Amino acid sequence: MAQTLIALFAAHVLADFALQSKAMVRAKTKPHVLALHTLIVVAATLVVLGDAPGIGGLPWAALAALAVSHAVFDFAKAWRATRASTPLLDFALDQAAHAAVIVGVAATWPTLFADGFWASDAVAEVSRGAVTGDRAAAALALAAGFWVCVRVGDFVLQMLMARFKPVAPTSADAGLPNGGAYIGVLERGLIFGFVMVGQFTAIGFLIAAKSVLRFQAVRERAASEYVIIGTMASFGWAIAAALLTLWGLEVAAR
C-alpha cells in the first residue's frame, strides 16, 4: 500500500502543481477547463502508475474514484472562490479532501503500483536492476517531496502572507522584482537538501545568514514582523516537507 500511496500522491502533485496554470485555477468553474484539468489528473495517474484499465490491472473504479472526486472538490473550491472565502482555508480543505480519497484508493487497491509497468520485472531487467519497484517509488517520493517543499510552499506562503499586505515593507528601495519569492525558493531548496543529507546544523547557519543579510535592512517594526513571519513560515514548511519526504523514502523501501 505504501508504494501505491506514494505514487498516487506524486500523480496528484504533478497534476495540481506542475501541469496546472494559474489561468486554469481561476477559470475552473467553466466546464471545459474543469474537464481538461480532470483529464490531466487521469493522464498523470496513468503515467505514474504505469498502467491503464483494459491494458493492465488498473481497475476502472479506482481511476473513476480519483477523477470524479478531484473534479467535484476542485469545482467546489472554485465556486467558493467566486464568493466570500478564505483562500488558505479553502486550499487546506481541498487538499485534505484529495488526500483522504488518495488514502482510501490506496487502501482499497494496495497493489496498484506493484502491478504497474515501473515496478515490473521487465523494467528491472532492461535497466539491469537500476530501476525496481522500491527504487521507482523512492524516486517519486523524492521528486514529489521536493516540488511540495519548493513550489507548493510558494503558493501556501503567498496565501498566508496576503493578509499582512497592508504592513509589508514600504522602503523607497522596492528591491528586485519577485526577489522575495526567489529567495524563498532558494532557501527551501537548500533546506530540503540539508535535511536529505542529514546536515541539520547547516539550517541554523542559513537562518543566521539570512538574519544578517535581510533583517539589518528592515527598520520599521511592521516591516520586520512581516519578514520574520514569512521567514519562519518558509523554514517551517521546508523542514516539514523534507521530513515527510524522508518518511516516504523509508516506507518506499519496505
SERO-4910 file (N, C-alpha, C, O; in steps of 0.05 Angstrom, whole numbers):
BEGIN
 pado doro    nc1    nc2    nc3   cac1   cac2   cac3    cc1    cc2    cc3    oc1    oc2    oc3
  Met    A     16    -24      0      0      0      0     17     25      0     10     45    -12
  Ala    A     40     25     14     57     48     17     66     59    -10     65     83    -15
  Gln    A     75     41    -28     84     49    -54     62     61    -71     66     80    -86
  Thr    A     38     49    -69     15     59    -84      7     86    -73      1    104    -89
  Leu    A      8     90    -47      2    116    -35     22    138    -45     13    160    -52
  Ile    A     47    131    -46     68    150    -55     63    157    -85     64    180    -92
  Ala    A     57    136   -101     53    141   -129     28    159   -134     29    177   -151
  Leu    A      6    153   -121    -18    169   -124    -14    198   -115    -24    217   -127
  Phe    A      1    201    -93      7    228    -84     25    243   -104     20    267   -109
  Ala    A     45    229   -115     62    241   -135     46    250   -160     50    271   -171
  Ala    A     27    233   -168     10    240   -191     -7    264   -185    -11    281   -202
  His    A    -17    266   -160    -33    290   -152    -16    315   -153    -25    336   -162
  Val    A      8    314   -142     26    337   -143     32    345   -171     33    369   -178
  Leu    A     37    326   -188     43    331   -216     20    345   -230     24    365   -244
  Ala    A     -4    335   -226    -28    346   -239    -36    373   -228    -43    391   -243
  Asp    A    -35    376   -202    -45    401   -189    -24    424   -188    -32    447   -190
  Phe    A      1    417   -186     21    438   -180     43    440   -201     60    458   -199
  Ala    A     43    423   -221     63    425   -242     50    429   -269     60    444   -286
  Leu    A     27    416   -274     15    417   -300    -11    435   -301    -25    435   -320
  Gln    A    -15    449   -279    -39    467   -278    -30    496   -277    -14    503   -259
  Ser    A    -39    512   -295    -32    540   -296    -51    556   -278    -72    547   -269
  Lys    A    -42    581   -272    -59    599   -256    -85    606   -270   -105    609   -258
  Ala    A    -83    607   -297   -107    613   -312   -128    591   -309   -152    596   -307
  Met    A   -119    566   -308   -137    543   -304   -149    544   -277   -173    538   -273
  Val    A   -134    552   -257   -144    553   -230   -166    574   -228   -187    569   -216
  Arg    A   -162    597   -241   -182    618   -240   -207    612   -256   -229    622   -249
  Ala    A   -205    595   -276   -228    590   -294   -240    562   -290   -254    552   -308
  Lys    A   -235    550   -267   -243    523   -264   -273    519   -261   -283    496   -261
  Thr    A   -288    540   -257   -317    537   -257   -329    532   -285   -352    524   -287
  Lys    A   -312    538   -305   -321    532   -333   -318    503   -339   -297    491   -333
  Pro    A   -339    490   -350   -339    461   -354   -315    451   -370   -303    430   -363
  His    A   -307    465   -391   -286    454   -408   -259    456   -394   -241    439   -399
  Val    A   -255    477   -377   -230    479   -362   -229    457   -341   -208    445   -337
  Leu    A   -251    453   -327   -251    432   -307   -247    404   -319   -233    387   -308
  Ala    A   -259    400   -343   -255    374   -357   -226    370   -365   -216    348   -363
  Leu    A   -214    392   -375   -186    390   -383   -168    383   -359   -150    366   -361
  His    A   -173    396   -337   -156    390   -313   -161    361   -304   -142    348   -295
  Thr    A   -186    352   -305   -192    325   -297   -177    305   -315   -167    284   -306
  Leu    A   -176    310   -341   -161    293   -360   -131    293   -353   -118    273   -355
  Ile    A   -121    316   -345    -93    317   -336    -88    300   -312    -68    287   -310
  Val    A   -107    301   -293   -105    284   -269   -104    255   -277    -88    239   -267
  Val    A   -122    247   -295   -123    219   -304    -97    211   -318    -86    190   -313
  Ala    A    -87    229   -336    -63    223   -350    -39    220   -331    -23    202   -334
  Ala    A    -37    238   -312    -15    237   -293    -16    212   -276      5    200   -270
  Thr    A    -40    203   -269    -43    179   -254    -34    154   -270    -21    137   -260
  Leu    A    -43    154   -295    -35    131   -312     -5    130   -317      7    108   -316
  Val    A      7    152   -321     36    153   -326     51    145   -301     70    128   -302
  Val    A     44    155   -278     58    149   -253     55    120   -245     74    107   -236
  Leu    A     31    109   -249     26     81   -242     37     63   -263     44     40   -258
  Gly    A     40     73   -288     49     55   -310     29     34   -317     36     11   -323
  Asp    A      4     42   -316    -17     22   -321    -42     37   -330    -44     61   -328
  Ala    A    -61     22   -342    -86     33   -351   -107     11   -352   -101    -12   -356
  Pro    A   -133     19   -347   -154     -1   -349   -156    -14   -376   -154      0   -397
  Gly    A   -159    -40   -377   -160    -54   -403   -133    -62   -414   -132    -78   -432
  Ile    A   -112    -50   -402    -85    -57   -411    -70    -74   -390    -58    -94   -395
  Gly    A    -72    -64   -365    -61    -78   -343    -82    -85   -322   -104    -92   -329
  Gly    A    -74    -82   -297    -93    -90   -276   -106    -66   -262   -119    -70   -241
  Leu    A   -104    -42   -273   -115    -19   -260   -146    -20   -263   -156    -20   -285
  Pro    A   -160    -21   -240   -189    -22   -241   -201      5   -250   -192     26   -243
  Trp    A   -222      3   -266   -236     27   -274   -247     43   -250   -247     67   -249
  Ala    A   -256     28   -229   -267     40   -205   -247     58   -191   -254     79   -181
  Ala    A   -222     49   -190   -201     65   -177   -196     90   -192   -194    112   -179
  Leu    A   -194     89   -218   -189    113   -234   -213    132   -233   -209    156   -231
  Ala    A   -237    121   -233   -261    137   -232   -263    151   -205   -270    175   -204
  Ala    A   -256    137   -184   -257    150   -157   -238    174   -155   -246    194   -144
  Leu    A   -214    171   -166   -195    193   -166   -204    216   -183   -203    239   -175
  Ala    A   -213    210   -208   -221    231   -227   -246    246   -218   -246    271   -218
  Val    A   -267    231   -211   -292    244   -204   -290    260   -179   -299    283   -178
  Ser    A   -277    249   -159   -274    264   -134   -257    289   -138   -263    310   -126
  His    A   -236    287   -154   -219    310   -159   -235    332   -173   -233    356   -165
  Ala    A   -252    325   -192   -268    345   -206   -288    358   -187   -292    382   -188
  Val    A   -301    342   -170   -321    353   -152   -308    372   -132   -318    394   -127
  Phe    A   -286    363   -120   -272    380   -100   -262    406   -113   -264    428   -101
  Asp    A   -251    404   -136   -240    428   -149   -262    448   -157   -259    472   -155
  Phe    A   -285    437   -166   -307    454   -173   -317    469   -149   -324    492   -149
  Ala    A   -319    454   -126   -329    466   -101   -310    488    -92   -319    509    -83
  Lys    A   -284    483    -94   -265    504    -86   -266    528   -104   -266    551    -95
  Ala    A   -268    523   -131   -270    546   -149   -296    561   -146   -296    586   -148
  Trp    A   -318    548   -139   -343    561   -135   -342    579   -110   -352    601   -110
  Arg    A   -329    569    -89   -326    585    -65   -308    609    -69   -312    630    -57
  Ala    A   -289    606    -87   -271    628    -93   -285    652   -106   -275    674   -104
  Thr    A   -307    647   -118   -323    668   -131   -340    683   -111   -352    703   -117
  Arg    A   -340    673    -86   -356    685    -65   -337    692    -42   -313    689    -44
  Ala    A   -349    701    -20   -332    707      3   -319    681     14   -334    663     22
  Ser    A   -293    680     14   -279    656     23   -252    664     33   -242    686     29
  Thr    A   -240    644     47   -212    647     57   -194    629     40   -196    605     44
  Pro    A   -178    640     22   -162    623      4   -146    602     18   -146    579      9
  Leu    A   -132    609     39   -115    589     52   -131    567     65   -123    543     63
  Leu    A   -153    573     77   -171    553     89   -183    535     67   -184    511     70
  Asp    A   -192    548     46   -204    533     23   -183    514     11   -189    491      4
  Phe    A   -159    523      8   -137    507     -2   -132    483     16   -129    460      7
  Ala    A   -130    488     42   -125    466     61   -147    445     61   -142    421     61
  Leu    A   -172    454     60   -195    435     59   -195    419     33   -200    395     33
  Asp    A   -189    433     11   -188    420    -15   -167    398    -15   -172    376    -25
  Gln    A   -143    405     -6   -121    385     -6   -126    362     13   -118    340      8
  Ala    A   -139    369     36   -146    348     55   -166    328     43   -164    304     48
  Ala    A   -185    338     28   -205    321     15   -191    303     -6   -197    279     -8
  His    A   -173    315    -22   -159    299    -42   -142    277    -28   -141    255    -37
  Ala    A   -129    285     -6   -112    266      8   -128    242     19   -120    219     19
  Ala    A   -152    249     29   -170    228     40   -177    208     18   -177    184     23
  Val    A   -184    218     -5   -191    200    -28   -167    183    -36   -169    159    -41
  Ile    A   -143    195    -37   -119    181    -45   -113    158    -25   -106    136    -33
  Val    A   -115    164      0   -111    144     21   -132    122     18   -125     98     20
  Gly    A   -157    129     13   -178    109     10   -173     91    -14   -177     67    -12
  Val    A   -165    103    -36   -160     87    -60   -136     68    -56   -136     45    -63
  Ala    A   -115     79    -43    -91     62    -37    -97     40    -18    -86     18    -21
  Ala    A   -115     44      1   -123     23     20   -140      2      6   -139    -21     13
  Thr    A   -157     11    -12   -175     -8    -26   -161    -24    -47   -166    -48    -50
  Trp    A   -143    -11    -61   -127    -25    -82    -97    -21    -77    -84     -5    -90
  Pro    A    -86    -35    -57    -59    -30    -48    -37    -38    -67    -14    -29    -64
  Thr    A    -43    -54    -88    -22    -63   -106    -22    -48   -133    -11    -58   -153
  Leu    A    -35    -25   -134    -37    -11   -160     -9     -5   -171     -4     -9   -195
  Phe    A     10      4   -155     36     10   -165     52    -15   -170     67    -17   -190
  Ala    A     50    -35   -153     65    -60   -156     56    -75   -182     72    -89   -194
  Asp    A     31    -71   -190     21    -84   -214     27    -69   -240     22    -78   -262
  Gly    A     38    -45   -237     43    -28   -260     70    -32   -273     86    -50   -265
  Phe    A     75    -17   -293     99    -20   -310    125    -14   -295    144    -29   -298
  Trp    A    125      7   -279    151     16   -267    161     -4   -246    185     -5   -241
  Ala    A    143    -20   -235    152    -40   -215    155    -68   -227    159    -87   -213
  Ser    A    152    -70   -254    153    -96   -267    181   -107   -269    201    -92   -268
  Asp    A    183   -133   -272    209   -147   -276    222   -138   -302    246   -137   -304
  Ala    A    205   -131   -322    216   -124   -348    233    -98   -346    254    -96   -358
  Val    A    223    -79   -330    238    -54   -326    264    -59   -312    285    -48   -319
  Ala    A    263    -76   -291    287    -83   -276    307    -97   -293    332    -93   -291
  Glu    A    298   -115   -311    316   -129   -328    329   -111   -349    353   -112   -353
  Val    A    313    -94   -362    324    -75   -382    344    -56   -369    365    -49   -381
  Ser    A    338    -47   -345    356    -28   -331    377    -41   -315    392    -28   -301
  Arg    A    379    -68   -317    399    -84   -303    396    -79   -273    417    -78   -258
  Gly    A    372    -78   -263    367    -75   -235    368    -47   -224    364    -42   -200
  Ala    A    375    -28   -242    377      0   -232    349     12   -225    347     29   -208
  Val    A    328      1   -238    301     10   -232    285    -14   -223    279    -32   -238
  Thr    A    277    -13   -198    259    -33   -186    235    -19   -174    235      6   -173
  Gly    A    216    -34   -164    192    -22   -153    198     -3   -130    187     19   -129
  Asp    A    215    -11   -111    221      6    -88    237     30    -96    233     52    -85
  Arg    A    255     27   -116    271     50   -125    254     70   -140    258     94   -138
  Ala    A    236     59   -156    218     77   -171    200     93   -152    195    116   -156
  Ala    A    189     79   -132    173     93   -112    189    113    -96    179    135    -90
  Ala    A    214    107    -90    231    126    -76    236    151    -93    236    173    -83
  Ala    A    241    146   -119    245    169   -137    220    187   -138    223    212   -139
  Leu    A    197    175   -139    172    190   -139    169    206   -113    161    229   -113
  Ala    A    175    193    -90    174    207    -64    192    230    -63    185    252    -53
  Leu    A    217    227    -73    236    248    -73    228    272    -91    230    295    -83
  Ala    A    219    265   -115    211    286   -134    186    302   -123    186    326   -124
  Ala    A    166    287   -114    142    300   -103    148    316    -79    138    338    -75
  Gly    A    165    305    -61    172    320    -37    187    346    -43    181    366    -30
  Phe    A    205    345    -62    220    369    -69    201    390    -80    203    414    -74
  Trp    A    183    382    -98    164    401   -110    145    413    -89    139    437    -90
  Val    A    136    396    -71    119    406    -49    134    427    -32    124    448    -25
  Cys    A    159    420    -26    175    437     -9    180    464    -23    176    485    -10
  Val    A    188    464    -48    196    489    -61    173    503    -74    169    527    -69
  Arg    A    158    490    -91    138    503   -107    111    506    -93     99    528    -92
  Val    A    101    485    -81     76    486    -66     79    505    -43     61    520    -36
  Gly    A    103    504    -30    108    523     -8    105    552    -17     96    568     -1
  Asp    A    112    558    -41    110    585    -52     80    593    -52     73    615    -44
  Phe    A     63    575    -62     34    581    -63     23    586    -35      8    605    -31
  Val    A     30    568    -17     19    569     10     28    595     24     12    608     37
  Leu    A     53    602     21     63    626     34     51    651     23     47    671     37
  Gln    A     46    651     -3     33    674    -15      5    679     -3     -3    701      3
  Met    A    -10    657      1    -36    659     13    -34    667     42    -51    683     52
  Leu    A    -15    656     56    -11    663     85     -4    692     89    -15    705    106
  Met    A     14    702     72     24    729     76      6    751     64      9    775     69
  Ala    A    -14    742     48    -32    761     35    -47    778     56    -53    802     51
  Arg    A    -53    767     79    -67    781     99    -51    804    112    -62    822    125
  Phe    A    -24    802    108     -7    823    120      2    844    100     20    860    106
  Lys    A     -9    843     76     -1    862     55     -1    891     64     18    906     57
  Pro    A    -20    900     80    -20    929     88      4    937    104     11    961    105
  Val    A     18    917    117     41    925    133     67    914    120     87    911    134
  Ala    A     66    909     94     90    900     81    111    922     80    103    946     82
  Pro    A    136    916     77    157    936     76    151    957     54    143    950     32
  Thr    A    154    982     61    148   1004     41    172   1022     37    169   1046     33
  Ser    A    196   1010     38    220   1025     34    221   1037      6    209   1027    -13
  Ala    A    237   1059      3    240   1071    -23    254   1052    -42    249   1054    -66
  Asp    A    270   1035    -31    283   1014    -48    264    990    -48    264    974    -29
  Ala    A    249    987    -69    230    965    -71    242    938    -75    229    917    -72
  Gly    A    268    937    -80    282    911    -84    278    901   -112    265    913   -129
  Leu    A    288    877   -117    286    864   -143    258    854   -148    245    846   -129
  Pro    A    248    854   -173    222    843   -179    221    813   -171    237    797   -180
  Asn    A    201    806   -154    198    779   -144    223    768   -129    227    744   -127
  Gly    A    239    787   -119    263    779   -105    257    761    -81    270    742    -76
  Gly    A    236    769    -65    229    754    -42    221    725    -49    228    706    -35
  Ala    A    206    722    -71    197    696    -79    221    678    -87    222    655    -80
  Tyr    A    240    690   -101    264    674   -109    281    667    -84    291    645    -83
  Ile    A    283    685    -65    297    679    -40    284    655    -26    297    637    -16
  Gly    A    257    656    -25    242    634    -12    247    607    -26    250    587    -12
  Val    A    246    607    -52    250    583    -67    278    572    -62    282    548    -57
  Leu    A    298    589    -62    326    581    -57    330    570    -29    342    550    -25
  Glu    A    319    584     -9    323    575     18    309    549     24    319    532     38
  Arg    A    285    545     13    271    520     17    285    497      3    286    474     13
  Gly    A    296    503    -21    311    482    -35    336    474    -20    343    451    -19
  Leu    A    350    494     -8    374    488      8    367    472     33    380    452     39
  Ile    A    345    480     46    337    465     70    330    436     63    337    418     77
  Phe    A    316    433     41    309    406     32    334    389     28    335    366     37
  Gly    A    354    400     15    379    386     11    393    380     37    404    358     40
  Phe    A    394    399     55    407    395     81    394    372     96    408    355    108
  Val    A    367    371     96    353    350    111    358    323     98    362    303    112
  Met    A    358    322     71    363    297     58    390    284     64    392    260     66
  Val    A    410    301     68    437    291     74    443    291    104    465    286    112
  Gly    A    423    298    120    426    297    149    442    320    161    452    318    184
  Gln    A    445    342    147    460    365    157    441    386    169    437    408    158
  Phe    A    429    379    192    410    397    204    424    422    215    411    444    217
  Thr    A    449    420    223    463    443    233    465    465    213    465    489    219
  Ala    A    467    457    187    470    477    166    445    495    164    447    518    155
  Ile    A    422    485    173    398    501    172    401    525    191    392    547    185
  Gly    A    413    520    214    418    541    232    436    563    221    431    587    224
  Phe    A    457    555    206    474    575    193    459    590    172    463    614    168
  Leu    A    440    577    158    424    590    137    406    611    150    403    633    139
  Ile    A    394    604    173    377    624    187    394    648    196    385    671    193
  Ala    A    418    642    207    435    664    216    443    682    192    444    707    195
  Ala    A    450    670    170    459    685    147    437    703    136    441    726    130
  Lys    A    412    692    135    390    708    125    384    730    145    376    752    136
  Ser    A    386    725    171    381    745    191    400    769    187    391    792    188
  Val    A    425    763    183    445    784    180    440    800    154    441    825    154
  Leu    A    434    786    132    432    799    106    405    814    103    404    834     89
  Arg    A    384    803    115    357    814    110    347    833    132    337    854    126
  Phe    A    351    825    157    338    840    178    352    867    183    339    885    193
  Gln    A    378    869    176    391    895    181    380    917    163    384    941    169
  Ala    A    367    909    141    356    929    123    327    937    131    316    955    118
  Val    A    316    924    151    289    929    160    289    945    186    299    935    206
  Arg    A    278    969    185    279    986    208    252    988    222    250    990    246
  Glu    A    230    988    207    204    991    218    194    965    231    200    944    221
  Arg    A    180    968    253    170    944    267    152    927    250    154    903    249
  Ala    A    133    941    236    114    926    220    128    910    198    122    887    192
  Ala    A    148    923    185    163    910    164    179    887    174    181    866    161
  Ser    A    192    891    198    208    869    209    191    845    217    200    822    213
  Glu    A    168    850    228    150    828    235    140    813    211    138    789    211
  Tyr    A    135    828    189    127    816    164    149    797    154    143    775    146
  Val    A    174    806    155    196    789    146    200    765    163    204    743    154
  Ile    A    197    769    190    201    746    209    180    725    204    186    701    204
  Ile    A    155    734    202    133    714    198    137    698    172    135    674    172
  Gly    A    144    713    150    149    699    125    172    680    126    171    658    116
  Thr    A    193    688    140    217    671    142    212    646    158    219    624    150
  Met    A    199    650    181    194    626    199    174    607    185    177    583    187
  Ala    A    154    618    171    135    601    157    149    585    135    144    562    131
  Ser    A    167    599    120    181    586     98    199    564    108    199    542     97
  Phe    A    214    569    129    232    549    141    216    526    152    223    503    149
  Gly    A    194    532    166    178    511    178    166    492    157    166    468    160
  Trp    A    156    505    135    144    489    113    166    471    101    161    447     96
  Ala    A    189    482     96    211    467     83    220    443    100    223    421     90
  Ile    A    223    448    126    231    426    144    210    404    146    217    380    144
  Ala    A    185    412    148    163    392    149    162    376    124    159    351    125
  Ala    A    164    389    101    162    375     75    186    356     72    183    334     62
  Ala    A    210    365     80    233    348     78    232    323     96    239    301     88
  Leu    A    222    327    120    219    305    139    198    285    129    202    261    131
  Leu    A    176    295    117    156    277    106    168    262     82    161    238     77
  Thr    A    185    275     67    199    261     45    217    239     54    218    217     42
  Leu    A    231    244     76    248    223     88    231    199     96    239    176     92
  Trp    A    208    205    107    190    183    115    180    168     90    179    143     90
  Gly    A    175    182     69    166    170     44    188    152     33    182    130     23
  Leu    A    213    161     34    235    145     24    238    119     41    245     98     30
  Glu    A    233    122     66    235     99     84    214     78     78    220     54     76
  Val    A    189     87     75    167     68     71    168     56     43    159     34     38
  Ala    A    180     71     24    182     61     -4    200     37     -6    196     20    -23
  Ala    A    219     35     13    237     13     12    227    -13     26    240    -33     26
  Arg    A    204    -11     39    194    -34     54    181    -54     35    171    -75     45
***
